[in-house]
Amino acid sequence: MDEDSLVGNQDYDDAAPREPTTSASTRRLLLKLGCSFFLFGLINNVLYVVILSAALDLVPPSTPKGIIAFCNIFPALVAKVGWPYVLKGRIRYTRRLNGCCAISIAGMINDRSDAKVVALFDSLLMRLLGICLASFSSGLGELTFLQLSTRYHPSSVAGHAVGYFASGTGAAGLVGALLWWLVRGLGVRTGVGMSSVLPLLIPLSYYFILPRPEVFAALALPSIDEEDHLDNEATASYTPLPTTDDDSPVMPKGPVALSPSDKWHLVKPLLLNVILTHATVCVYLFEYTINQGVAPTLVYPVPPPEKYWILSKIVQSIRDYYPLWQLVYQTTVFLSRSSISLGLPPLPSRLLSLPAILQAVILFIVVIESAVGIFGDDSEALSFSLVFLLISLEGFCGGLAYVNVFYRINQEHPHVPHGDLERARQEREFKIGSIGFADSTGILLASIVAVPTELGLCRAQVARGKKFCKSL
């Protein structure tokens, strides 16, 4: 199956004079590019976070929340594994994004199914089906936007795009958790229904805000290496792109498509360097085991107003603890995923495994706190402070792992024969898309581990007389 490259469908006049290269015009284009990719990351991931934050409300108390996590990640994993490895040729970005938008809306509308005449079991199945559709759309969308970032040159522009996309995905966590915190009082049916219109912002941003890659060819931006130089030469004298996905531009050579052996040759070093050496799978395994298997059991008595004036305004029932932990986690994820877009330097390669090590330590401590209570059941303030600190650190580690791994892959350039630009582009797209399954694999494993973890920790709490988890 061949995919045709198209970024937007607006017409572009090759004969029109180019905009003068000034610092103001450069800043304006980079701002539009950053805003576009920020919105892509925000909207593509926000429904995923809404579903995770609403886990307590989407399923009955007797259903482990890890089931929500499983349905919310497995279809995304299928999309991330299927598209880069199975499909070949050039990418139809327009069709992909329109399809993702339609699937996501359909999933969230289906997720609202809660008719009074439907049995609870049937209603639960319909909600899980809707979650699966939204997950598939989110996984395919994330893959597509990361691949789209590699179409921009020079490398500084591509890094700008992926940095803002990562920041948008972090903002999605914060916005999604906060959004559900605000609308959950309206009920699942109304709250999820209101969220279903958000995917429409993706095609609007794509068509009306996103600059085309060709416009950066006229700017006096530094080229990092020979590949950037070749790409800038190509975009400076490009063949006009078609206005529909079905028409292909005239190419001087036959169609280029990476073979399975080509893809395996590209992915082998990534499997060792990124997925194994930098422990990307482990980062997300530990992180989402905490979020889905341990955090639901980190509940304490409702703080009395006379003793905890501020905290009592936030936590008014024991059901408020879980969305609060999600909000704290998503806030710190947003800050750390925005590190590169804020101008901070990326982590050195030798430190990319550090987030996984810290996540393992955090997981161990919160499991002990949940099971036995490090400070005892009479020291809720100390326990709350400890959990708040650990959840914050967990979010920082997860966000740093995400943005730094994808940024470094985005900045790599394939070694291809001189002038073979189409092959170079497809290799860049495949490389950044091929590692997307690493984080999803870690999250999927965590959703499986989270079910027995949550049940086991709840039993341990009940055994020592703390029965809050049973009332969630």
Disulfide bonds with the S-S distance in Angstrom:
Cys458-Cys469 2.07
